[in-house]
Amino acid sequence: MKKLLIFSFIGILFLTGLTASAQFSKPLSVGAGAGSTINLTDLGNIESKFAFYGELDYLFTPFISVGLHGEKGTLAGNGYDSDFKNRYFAGNINGKIRVGQFLGEAKNYSYYTLQANMLSRILSNVYLGAGVGLVKNRITRNISQYYANYLESVGGEISNDVGKIHFVVPLNVGVDIPFGRTLYGPQWAINVNYQHTLTFNDNLDGIINSNNDQYGLISVGVKYALFNLK
């Protein structure tokens, strides 16, 4: 009888643990996508170019994640009878927090995923994010003598650093549109994102002047949750 009570007690604790852990799953997700770059540089006439990315995220809650992001693309611009092209590589670690974290859905996520309509689920997955990372430039350029003389007159210069690695801060705003519903959350999501990357040098275009360069990436991608509970 005592053994039966002990095993019953252990079984109840085990089931309680399962119930508690099943309020939401904590899956890894992988994602990939592509989009268009926007340069904010000294040669400011934008030539929108292609970029693609891959990422890996870990969810602490259904609405808070930290992830790794790798990106390859091209920045290009022109002006003053000059032009540049930067076939860059970038990588960062970033965190994102979604609206649903403030609406109470994370407290009983399995109930929420079964009851919420599509609009609520989309709004709950609107997010803001920030991170730190590195970018490696691969710059080619054609600079007119007129513009080179102008840069010299205002204290600027043509940079010889066309291939080094630099520190960047990416800022993100976007939305995950979930589909493939399971008891513990969606299996898939379409991601629409704008990433604005701040640099701490003025050298995305190979020209050094008064303001640090920046660039944006507008992208659409797909995410898939790994190890999601069924």
C-alpha positions as CSV (number, residue, x, y, z in Angstrom):
1,M,0.0,0.0,0.0
2,K,2.8,2.4,0.9
3,K,4.6,1.6,-2.4
4,L,1.4,2.3,-4.3
5,L,1.0,5.7,-2.6
6,I,4.6,6.6,-3.3
7,F,4.3,5.7,-7.0
8,S,1.0,7.5,-7.2
9,F,2.6,10.6,-5.7
10,I,5.5,10.4,-8.1
11,G,3.1,10.0,-11.0
12,I,1.1,13.0,-9.9
13,L,4.3,15.1,-9.7
14,F,5.3,13.9,-13.1
15,L,2.0,14.8,-14.7
16,T,2.0,18.1,-13.0
17,G,5.4,18.8,-14.4
18,L,4.2,17.9,-17.9
19,T,1.2,20.2,-17.5
20,A,3.3,23.1,-16.3
21,S,5.9,22.7,-19.1
22,A,3.2,22.4,-21.7
23,Q,1.8,25.9,-21.2
24,F,4.0,26.8,-24.2
25,S,6.8,25.0,-26.0
26,K,10.3,26.4,-26.2
27,P,11.5,25.4,-29.6
28,L,14.4,26.4,-31.7
29,S,13.4,27.9,-35.0
30,V,15.3,28.2,-38.3
31,G,14.5,30.7,-40.9
32,A,15.6,32.0,-44.3
33,G,14.6,34.8,-46.6
34,A,15.6,37.5,-49.0
35,G,14.9,41.1,-49.7
36,S,16.2,44.4,-50.9
37,T,18.9,46.7,-49.5
38,I,18.8,50.4,-49.0
39,N,22.0,52.3,-48.6
40,L,22.3,55.6,-46.5
41,T,25.8,56.6,-47.4
42,D,27.7,59.6,-48.9
43,L,26.8,58.5,-52.4
44,G,23.2,58.7,-51.5
45,N,21.4,58.0,-54.8
46,I,20.1,54.5,-53.9
47,E,20.5,51.5,-56.1
48,S,18.4,48.9,-54.4
49,K,20.1,45.5,-54.5
50,F,19.5,41.9,-53.5
51,A,20.4,40.3,-50.1
52,F,19.5,37.0,-48.5
53,Y,19.8,35.7,-44.9
54,G,19.6,32.7,-42.6
55,E,18.9,32.7,-38.9
56,L,18.5,30.5,-35.9
57,D,16.3,31.6,-32.9
58,Y,15.6,30.3,-29.4
59,L,12.3,31.2,-27.7
60,F,12.5,31.9,-24.0
61,T,8.7,32.4,-24.1
62,P,6.5,32.3,-27.2
63,F,7.1,36.0,-27.5
64,I,10.7,36.6,-26.5
65,S,13.6,35.2,-28.5
66,V,17.3,35.5,-29.0
67,G,18.9,34.5,-32.2
68,L,21.8,34.3,-34.7
69,H,21.5,36.0,-38.1
70,G,23.8,35.7,-41.1
71,E,23.4,37.9,-44.2
72,K,25.0,38.3,-47.6
73,G,24.1,41.1,-50.0
74,T,25.0,44.1,-52.0
75,L,24.9,47.8,-51.3
76,A,25.1,50.2,-54.2
77,G,24.8,54.0,-54.8
78,N,25.9,56.8,-57.0
79,G,26.2,60.6,-57.2
80,Y,28.7,63.3,-58.1
81,D,29.7,61.3,-61.2
82,S,30.8,58.6,-58.9
83,D,29.5,55.2,-57.8
84,F,30.2,52.3,-55.5
85,K,29.2,48.7,-54.9
86,N,29.7,46.8,-51.6
87,R,29.3,43.0,-51.7
88,Y,29.1,42.6,-48.0
89,F,28.8,39.8,-45.4
90,A,27.2,40.4,-42.0
91,G,26.3,38.5,-38.9
92,N,24.8,39.4,-35.6
93,I,23.2,38.1,-32.4
94,N,19.9,39.8,-31.6
95,G,16.9,39.7,-29.3
96,K,13.3,40.3,-30.2
97,I,10.2,41.0,-28.0
98,R,6.7,40.6,-29.4
99,V,3.4,42.4,-28.5
100,G,1.9,39.2,-27.1
101,Q,4.3,39.3,-24.2
102,F,2.3,42.2,-22.8
103,L,-1.1,40.9,-23.4
104,G,-1.1,37.8,-21.2
105,E,-1.1,35.2,-23.9
106,A,2.3,33.8,-22.7
107,K,0.7,32.7,-19.4
108,N,-1.4,30.0,-21.0
109,Y,-0.2,29.7,-24.5
110,S,-1.8,26.4,-25.4
111,Y,-5.2,27.8,-24.7
112,Y,-4.4,31.0,-26.6
113,T,-3.3,29.1,-29.7
114,L,-6.5,27.2,-29.8
115,Q,-8.9,30.1,-29.2
116,A,-7.3,33.2,-30.8
117,N,-8.4,34.3,-34.2
118,M,-5.9,34.9,-37.0
119,L,-5.8,38.7,-36.6
120,S,-5.1,38.4,-32.8
121,R,-2.3,35.9,-33.5
122,I,-0.7,38.2,-36.1
123,L,-0.9,41.3,-33.9
124,S,0.6,39.3,-31.0
125,N,3.6,38.5,-33.1
126,V,4.5,42.1,-34.1
127,Y,8.0,42.7,-32.6
128,L,10.9,45.1,-32.0
129,G,14.5,43.9,-31.8
130,A,18.1,44.9,-31.5
131,G,21.5,43.3,-31.6
132,V,25.2,43.5,-32.1
133,G,27.2,42.2,-35.0
134,L,29.9,42.5,-37.6
135,V,30.0,43.4,-41.2
136,K,32.8,42.7,-43.7
137,N,33.0,45.1,-46.6
138,R,34.0,44.1,-50.2
139,I,33.9,47.6,-51.9
140,T,34.6,48.5,-55.5
141,R,34.1,52.2,-56.5
142,N,34.6,54.8,-59.2
143,I,35.3,58.2,-57.8
144,S,35.4,61.3,-60.1
145,Q,38.3,63.7,-59.6
146,Y,35.7,66.5,-59.0
147,Y,34.2,64.6,-56.1
148,A,37.6,63.6,-54.7
149,N,38.6,67.3,-54.7
150,Y,35.4,68.3,-53.0
151,L,35.9,65.7,-50.2
152,E,39.4,67.0,-49.6
153,S,38.1,70.5,-49.3
154,V,35.6,69.6,-46.6
155,G,38.0,67.3,-44.6
156,G,36.9,64.0,-46.1
157,E,38.9,61.4,-47.9
158,I,38.8,58.3,-50.1
159,S,39.2,55.3,-47.8
160,N,41.8,52.6,-48.4
161,D,39.9,50.3,-46.1
162,V,37.7,48.4,-48.6
163,G,37.7,45.0,-47.0
164,K,38.0,45.1,-43.2
165,I,35.5,43.9,-40.6
166,H,33.5,46.5,-38.7
167,F,31.2,46.6,-35.7
168,V,27.4,47.2,-36.3
169,V,24.1,47.5,-34.4
170,P,21.1,46.1,-36.2
171,L,17.6,47.3,-35.2
172,N,14.5,45.3,-36.3
173,V,10.8,45.8,-36.6
174,G,8.5,43.2,-38.2
175,V,5.9,40.5,-37.8
176,D,5.7,36.7,-37.8
177,I,2.5,35.5,-39.4
178,P,2.0,32.0,-37.9
179,F,0.4,29.0,-39.6
180,G,0.3,25.3,-39.1
181,R,-1.3,25.4,-35.7
182,T,-0.4,22.9,-33.0
183,L,-1.5,22.7,-29.4
184,Y,1.7,24.4,-28.2
185,G,2.1,26.9,-31.0
186,P,2.5,27.4,-34.7
187,Q,4.9,25.1,-36.7
188,W,5.5,27.7,-39.4
189,A,5.6,31.4,-39.8
190,I,6.0,33.9,-42.6
191,N,8.3,36.7,-41.5
192,V,8.2,40.3,-42.8
193,N,11.0,42.4,-41.4
194,Y,12.8,45.7,-41.8
195,Q,16.3,45.7,-40.4
196,H,18.1,49.0,-40.0
197,T,21.9,48.6,-39.4
198,L,23.9,51.4,-37.7
199,T,27.6,51.4,-38.2
200,F,30.3,53.1,-36.2
201,N,32.4,54.3,-39.1
202,D,31.8,56.1,-42.3
203,N,32.9,53.4,-44.7
204,L,30.2,51.3,-46.3
205,D,30.9,53.1,-49.6
206,G,34.6,53.6,-49.3
207,I,34.2,57.3,-48.7
208,I,34.9,59.0,-45.3
209,N,33.1,62.2,-44.6
210,S,31.2,63.7,-41.6
211,N,28.5,61.1,-40.9
212,N,28.6,57.4,-40.2
213,D,27.0,55.2,-42.9
214,Q,23.9,53.1,-42.4
215,Y,21.8,50.7,-44.5
216,G,18.4,49.0,-44.4
217,L,17.2,45.6,-45.5
218,I,13.5,44.9,-46.3
219,S,12.9,41.2,-46.4
220,V,10.4,38.4,-46.5
221,G,11.2,34.9,-45.2
222,V,9.9,31.7,-43.7
223,K,10.5,30.2,-40.2
224,Y,10.1,26.6,-39.1
225,A,9.9,25.6,-35.4
226,L,12.2,22.7,-34.5
227,F,11.4,20.2,-31.7
228,N,7.9,21.8,-31.3
229,L,5.7,19.8,-29.0
230,K,2.7,18.1,-30.7
